[in-house]
Amino acid sequence: MKKSGYATPIFIIGTYDEKGKPNAMNAILGEMSCSDPQHISISIKETTITHKNILDKEAFTLNVPSQTYIKQTGSLITECGKNEDKFTAIGLTPVKGELVDAPYIKEFPLALECKLVNTTEIGLCTSFTGEILDAKWIET
């Protein structure tokens, strides 16, 4: 097993804005918050487009990149979704979720479709809890 160079897992959060434009954001604050039914929580600053999109659509995807795409995920930190299409900029493909109004990333080996069920304000962030409605993975 190779060492990734990251201390925590990297999650890419997929959302749509009010016009249906896909957006992706790098997040490291995430965890399983319940196993039955399955829920996951992510924490995001209020100043981001992703924060607004999750509240508007009440949905998000959590995508886990493979080692192949680590460099592209780093670009998601520096690219601003207000000014640029992040998917085009870094060469990834958004795919419309089947069960939620949010895109997942075709090239990544794991994607969770989540329906927003709870929000909690914690300091500078909002913790979004989503019920996992579907999991998609690429078998290797």
Solvent accessible surface area in square Angstrom, and as a share of the most:
residue,aa,sasa,rsa
1,M,245,1.09
2,K,178,0.76
3,K,190,0.80
4,S,51,0.33
5,G,70,0.67
6,Y,98,0.37
7,A,111,0.86
8,T,63,0.36
9,P,85,0.53
10,I,17,0.08
11,F,23,0.10
12,I,0,0.00
13,I,0,0.00
14,G,0,0.00
15,T,0,0.00
16,Y,26,0.10
17,D,25,0.13
18,E,109,0.49
19,K,176,0.75
20,G,41,0.39
21,K,74,0.31
22,P,26,0.17
23,N,11,0.05
24,A,2,0.01
25,M,36,0.16
26,N,19,0.10
27,A,7,0.06
28,I,95,0.48
29,L,100,0.50
30,G,25,0.24
31,E,113,0.51
32,M,101,0.45
33,S,58,0.37
34,C,56,0.33
35,S,90,0.58
36,D,125,0.65
37,P,73,0.46
38,Q,95,0.42
39,H,28,0.13
40,I,8,0.04
41,S,13,0.08
42,I,1,0.01
43,S,27,0.18
44,I,2,0.01
45,K,103,0.44
46,E,120,0.54
47,T,117,0.68
48,T,38,0.22
49,I,40,0.20
50,T,2,0.01
51,H,11,0.05
52,K,106,0.45
53,N,1,0.00
54,I,0,0.00
55,L,83,0.41
56,D,76,0.39
57,K,56,0.24
58,E,104,0.47
59,A,4,0.03
60,F,0,0.00
61,T,0,0.00
62,L,2,0.01
63,N,0,0.00
64,V,41,0.23
65,P,15,0.10
66,S,38,0.24
67,Q,105,0.47
68,T,107,0.62
69,Y,46,0.18
70,I,29,0.15
71,K,178,0.76
72,Q,51,0.23
73,T,0,0.00
74,G,28,0.27
75,S,35,0.22
76,L,4,0.02
77,I,126,0.64
78,T,111,0.65
79,E,49,0.22
80,C,57,0.34
81,G,10,0.09
82,K,141,0.60
83,N,131,0.67
84,E,75,0.34
85,D,51,0.26
86,K,15,0.06
87,F,6,0.02
88,T,106,0.62
89,A,45,0.35
90,I,23,0.12
91,G,57,0.55
92,L,9,0.05
93,T,53,0.31
94,P,47,0.30
95,V,46,0.26
96,K,125,0.53
97,G,7,0.07
98,E,128,0.58
99,L,104,0.52
100,V,14,0.08
101,D,54,0.28
102,A,0,0.00
103,P,0,0.00
104,Y,35,0.13
105,I,1,0.01
106,K,123,0.52
107,E,45,0.20
108,F,6,0.02
109,P,37,0.23
110,L,60,0.30
111,A,3,0.02
112,L,19,0.09
113,E,0,0.00
114,C,0,0.00
115,K,87,0.37
116,L,26,0.13
117,V,69,0.40
118,N,78,0.40
119,T,57,0.33
120,T,64,0.37
121,E,124,0.56
122,I,101,0.51
123,G,80,0.77
124,L,147,0.73
125,C,24,0.14
126,T,1,0.01
127,S,15,0.10
128,F,0,0.00
129,T,22,0.13
130,G,0,0.00
131,E,42,0.19
132,I,25,0.13
133,L,67,0.34
134,D,42,0.22
135,A,38,0.29
136,K,38,0.16
137,W,160,0.56
138,I,90,0.46
139,E,143,0.64
140,T,175,1.02
